[in-house]
Amino acid sequence: MIPAEGEIKKLIAKGNSVLNYSEHEKVTHVRGINKFRKKVKKELLFLDRVLTKSNPINACLNCSNLHHLEALICHAINEVDTVSILHVFKYSSSEGEQKKKLTVDVVSQGGSRWNKISARNARALTRNSIQDCNFGVRSVLNQAEDYLQCAREHPYLFQTPEIVFNFTSGIEASLSDDLKALGIKIRGEILDDGSRLLTVPEPVSSERNELNALNLDVTTMMAYVSSSTNGGSYAKINSAILSKQLKNEQNNHVKEMLDTLFEGKKLLCCRTALDSFKSILQIIAGAEEKKRGEEFLIRMTVVPDYPSEKSLLLKISGKIKQRSIIIFGTGDALKVPTVTANAGFVRAAEHQKQFRKLVNLFLNYL
């Protein structure tokens, strides 16, 4: 067996391991996981074809993307609350004309952190940042500027996502300093400009930015006071849909999750949400539910209906009602995330692409 053939077989084994990593419970349902698997399988198919040649080429070992994909999936597994991988965002070019696209390797912390993974040699990264690169290849400093500009156009819960660059093969100190000056956080070994180890940077905090207030829609308020979330989830009901909801409640206690979310927060609701909540309680709620509703309202701060201009441009449809536009739009105008179980509205609004940024600010917690 010639050396190249043996190394390619090792690379194929690595690729199969990467596919196994993608079945980890923390990422198997993450947005973009199927795209990731297709990329790995494409790499494996290419290597299989190379292996069938009479003289495998050593260069294939260096051009394979499996090292990067392995680092990416491992990072996605180890990050807190990974929500997507290989996530494509559109943003304005510096000339302000045609939209550009940016692929973020790992979006974590529920959406508040964007991670870039680099498995490249530290010396090569520095060299490409201080001299002309090959045509079409952007330096890591150029990429940092792209990340920062794109992140500003896609806030999460009204805050610009934190940008973290992860260097699995380390990064030289001078380039690390340049990236930090731009506002990029660094993970990986810090090397001197001869690629010798200097230090390992402090771990990037896994804590999220604190939210001071939350806007509640009607579905959230009803879920909080419902008998099914207050000890009644084992009731026998002759309804397949309701029985399924009760089963979900037995496994995931909504009120406990909401209490944790609400702790230390100012709870807001607009006038339309308040009136709708009171009306529903009056019509269908039992005595205990009405009592819990009255107690819950004491904790609420009622604000006037004040939907943002962009929310008012949403087109009314089967899933997008005027009431929801007012409630979600008021949260947007106040720059306060809306806690909701109204997945129908969120999905329908996302389909109106010009409002995707608005929808991404909503907190679909239930």
Residue pairs with C-beta under 8 A, 6 or more apart in sequence:
2 55
2 56
3 58
4 56
4 57
4 58
4 60
4 61
5 51
5 56
7 58
7 61
8 47
8 50
8 51
8 56
8 60
8 61
9 51
11 47
11 61
11 64
11 66
12 44
12 47
12 48
12 51
14 66
14 67
14 70
15 40
15 43
15 44
15 47
15 66
16 44
17 70
18 40
18 66
18 69
18 70
18 73
19 37
19 40
19 41
19 44
21 27
21 70
21 73
21 74
21 77
22 28
22 33
22 36
22 37
22 40
22 73
24 73
24 77
26 76
26 77
26 82
27 33
27 73
27 76
27 77
27 82
27 85
30 76
30 82
30 83
30 84
30 85
31 83
31 84
31 85
31 87
32 84
32 85
32 86
32 87
33 85
35 85
35 86
36 69
36 72
36 73
36 85
36 86
39 65
39 69
39 86
40 66
40 69
43 64
43 65
43 66
43 69
46 60
46 64
47 60
47 64
50 56
50 57
50 60
67 119
68 117
68 118
68 119
70 119
71 117
71 119
71 166
71 168
72 85
72 86
72 105
72 106
72 117
73 85
75 105
75 106
75 115
75 117
75 166
76 82
76 85
76 106
76 108
79 106
79 108
79 109
79 113
79 115
80 108
80 109
80 206
81 108
81 109
81 110
82 106
82 107
82 108
83 107
83 108
83 110
83 111
84 104
84 106
84 107
85 105
85 106
85 107
86 103
86 104
86 105
87 103
87 104
87 107
88 101
88 102
88 103
88 104
89 101
89 102
89 103
89 104
89 150
89 153
89 154
90 99
90 100
90 101
90 102
91 99
91 100
91 101
91 102
91 146
91 149
91 150
91 153
91 154
92 99
92 100
92 149
92 153
93 99
93 100
94 149
100 146
100 150
102 146
102 147
102 150
104 114
104 115
104 116
104 147
105 115
105 116
105 117
106 114
106 115
106 117
107 113
107 114
107 115
107 161
108 115
109 162
109 206
109 208
110 156
110 208
111 156
111 157
111 161
111 360
112 156
112 157
112 159
112 161
112 162
112 208
112 209
113 161
113 162
113 163
113 164
114 147
114 151
114 161
114 162
114 163
114 164
115 164
115 165
115 166
116 143
116 147
116 163
116 164
116 165
116 166
117 166
117 168
118 125
118 140
118 165
118 166
118 167
118 168
118 169
118 171
119 168
119 169
120 167
120 169
121 169
121 195
122 167
122 169
122 170
122 171
122 172
122 175
122 191
122 195
123 172
123 195
125 139
125 140
125 167
125 171
125 172
125 175
126 172
126 174
126 175
126 193
128 137
128 139
128 140
129 139
129 140
129 141
129 175
129 178
133 139
138 146
140 165
140 175
140 179
141 175
141 178
141 179
141 182
144 163
144 165
144 179
144 182
144 184
145 182
147 163
147 184
148 163
148 182
148 183
148 184
151 160
151 161
151 163
152 160
153 357
154 161
154 357
154 360
155 161
155 357
155 361
156 360
156 361
157 209
157 211
157 337
157 361
157 363
158 335
158 336
158 337
158 361
159 209
162 185
163 183
163 184
163 185
164 184
164 185
164 186
164 187
164 204
165 171
165 179
165 184
165 185
165 186
165 187
166 187
166 188
167 186
167 187
167 188
167 189
168 188
169 188
170 188
170 189
170 190
170 191
170 195
170 197
171 179
171 186
171 188
171 189
171 190
171 191
172 190
172 191
172 192
172 193
172 195
173 190
173 191
173 192
173 193
173 198
174 193
176 186
176 190
176 201
179 186
180 186
185 204
186 201
187 201
187 203
187 204
188 200
188 201
189 197
189 198
189 199
189 200
190 197
190 198
190 199
190 200
190 201
191 197
191 198
192 198
211 265
211 336
211 337
212 265
212 266
213 265
213 266
213 267
213 268
213 334
213 336
214 261
214 262
214 265
214 266
214 267
214 268
214 336
214 337
214 338
214 339
214 363
215 268
215 269
215 270
215 327
215 330
215 331
215 334
215 336
215 337
215 338
215 339
216 267
216 268
216 269
216 273
216 300
216 338
216 339
217 269
217 273
217 324
217 327
217 328
217 338
217 339
217 340
217 341
217 342
218 273
218 276
218 277
218 280
218 323
218 327
219 340
219 341
219 342
219 366
220 258
220 339
220 340
220 341
220 365
220 366
221 269
221 273
221 277
221 293
221 296
222 277
222 280
223 229
223 254
223 255
223 258
223 341
223 366
224 254
224 255
224 258
224 292
224 296
225 281
225 285
225 289
225 292
225 293
225 296
226 232
226 289
227 235
227 286
227 288
227 289
228 235
228 245
228 246
228 249
229 249
229 253
229 254
229 255
230 255
230 288
230 292
233 246
233 247
233 249
233 250
234 246
234 250
235 246
237 243
237 246
254 366
257 365
257 366
258 339
258 365
258 366
261 339
261 365
266 301
267 299
267 300
267 301
268 300
268 301
268 302
268 303
268 331
268 334
268 336
269 277
269 300
269 301
269 302
269 303
269 327
270 302
270 303
270 304
270 305
270 306
270 326
270 327
270 330
271 302
271 303
271 304
271 305
272 305
272 323
272 326
272 327
273 327
274 297
274 300
274 302
276 323
277 293
277 297
278 293
281 289
281 290
281 293
282 290
285 293
303 330
303 334
305 326
305 330
306 329
306 330
306 333
306 334
307 325
307 326
307 328
307 329
307 330
307 332
307 333
308 329
308 330
308 332
308 333
308 358
310 329
310 332
310 355
310 358
311 325
311 328
311 329
311 332
311 333
311 355
311 358
312 325
312 329
313 354
313 355
314 320
314 325
314 349
314 352
314 355
315 352
316 322
316 325
317 348
318 348
319 344
319 345
319 347
319 348
320 345
320 348
320 349
321 345
324 342
324 345
327 338
328 338
328 340
328 345
328 349
328 358
328 362
331 337
331 338
331 361
331 362
332 338
332 358
332 361
337 361
337 362
337 363
338 361
338 362
338 363
339 363
339 365
339 366
340 346
340 362
340 363
340 364
340 365
340 366
341 364
341 365
341 366
343 364
346 359
346 362
346 364
349 355
349 358
349 359
350 356
350 359
